[in-house]
């Protein structure tokens, strides 16, 4: 179902849409029960997603509002960077409301609702994660005039929100939305073919990424409060880079 009118037209979801949601939900949860960060599993329970029901944006926003003050906003597709970061700074998460077709179940180029909602939204119930997301948005607002700073913030977003890993005692767990919504990414993230680095802002800012392949590099954190607390260092790093006119490529 394509949704271009900026609201979730729930009555337009087809039997196939429900089948797509259920198939992806079962496949991911089957894997994630063992491998997701505990924070994610707690959050998906708290937000009450399940295999039977494509999430209602309204009900989901009520739960988010109660937990952390976040809300969902329906967007047709990827939104421009400035609009995206402005929304985050206001605790608004732009999300698509359409689902990939059954034929595209394994791969889709543009993020659909399974990625945006199953992948991203549960952790917005977590206070530290929610504060970090807002913080990235606020930082981006300050740096919107500077493309290099925005691109570096993009790296931080990519290696945490999209493809972040969590070290839990001696086990590596998953939390990045790009991993949660793709079994291939999940297997790749925990497999031996990819490199894992302990969260290090400087290294992260010097690491390039590609959006069209399975990732070869991941960064691990120990808690979402570690991410939130790294925001002042990120601000300082951006100031230093811009002041020294250091070109990071
Ligand atoms: Fe995403």
Boltz pocket constraint, residues with backbone or C-beta under 6 A from the ligand:
constraints:
  - pocket:
      binder: B
      contacts: [[A, 111], [A, 115], [A, 116], [A, 120], [A, 162], [A, 177], [A, 178]]
      max_distance: 6.0
